[in-house]
Structures are given as C-alpha cells and as structure tokens.
C-alpha cells in the first residue's frame, strides 16, 4: 500500500511528457502540467562498467493511485 514518494511536476515550459519507456525516443503517452502530483514507483538505472547508477528516468503513478502510467524525466519533479 506504499504509494512511493510524492513529487510535483515543475517544468520550464509548464508540461512534462509521459513516455512508454525510459527515453525521449519512446512513444508519448500523455502530458502532465506543472503542479500535478505524482508518486515515484521505481527508479531507472544504467550501468557504467560494473556499477549500477541512477539514470534520469522514473516510473510514476498519479496522485493517490498505484497504477503505473509511464516514465518521466526525474529532473522535472520536485519534492513536496
């Protein structure tokens, strides 16, 4: 029942693209607006050599749900 950390969208142009995968090359699912609240479900990793390090992408759900809706760039999410 843990929904994960709650964040709010804060993007310079006022919207944040939600993608099907962890890259801007994946299909656009929807857009969120500044102020929308989301939960981080899981964080993306990449490997540098044998070390796993966080990448810029996270899986999100909308506020008060546990349903995965897609991936967004973490740099446009701010702590509440």
N, C-alpha and C positions, 0 to 999 in steps of 0.2 A: 504493500500500500504506500510505500515511499514514492512520492511523485518526482523526486530529484530536486536539485537546486532551482529556484525560481529566478529568472532573469527578465529584463525588459529590453525590447528592441530599441536601439539607438543608432541610426544610420544617417550619414551626412545628407543623403537625398530624401530621407523620410520613409523609405521602404527597404525591405530585406527579402531577397529571393530565397524561397524554399526549394531545394533541389532533390531529385530522386537518389542521388549519390553524393559522395564526398569530393565534389569538384564542380567548378563553374561550367564544365563541359556536359554535365548531366542535365536531363530534362527538367525544365522549370515546372514545379507543381502548383505553386501559388506564391503570393507575396504577402508579407506582414507589414504593418505600419508601425512607425515609432510609437512607443508606449504600450504596444501589445506585450502581454506577459506570456512566457513560455517556461517549460521545465526542460532541463537537460537530462536526457535519458541515458546517453552514453557519449563518450568522447572518442574521437578518431585518433589513431596512432600511425606513425610511419617509422620505418627502420632506417637508421643511419648506422651502417656496419651491423653489429650485433645488438645495438641498443634501440629499444622502442622509445620514441619521444612523441609527445602530443603534436598533432597537426592542427590546422586552423578550423577543422570541421567538427560539429557535434550533431547528434541525433536529438530531435526535440519532439515534445508533445505540447499541445496548447494548455493554457492555464486550467488547472483542476481536472485534467484527464491523464490517462496513462497511454493513450493511443499514439503511436509513432506517426508523425505526419511528414517527416522528411529531414533533410540536413541543411544546416545554415553555417555560415562562417562565424565563429565564436567572437571575432573582433568587433562585431556589431551588436553584441549582447552585453548588458551592464547589470551588475548586482543591484538588487532592490534594497 
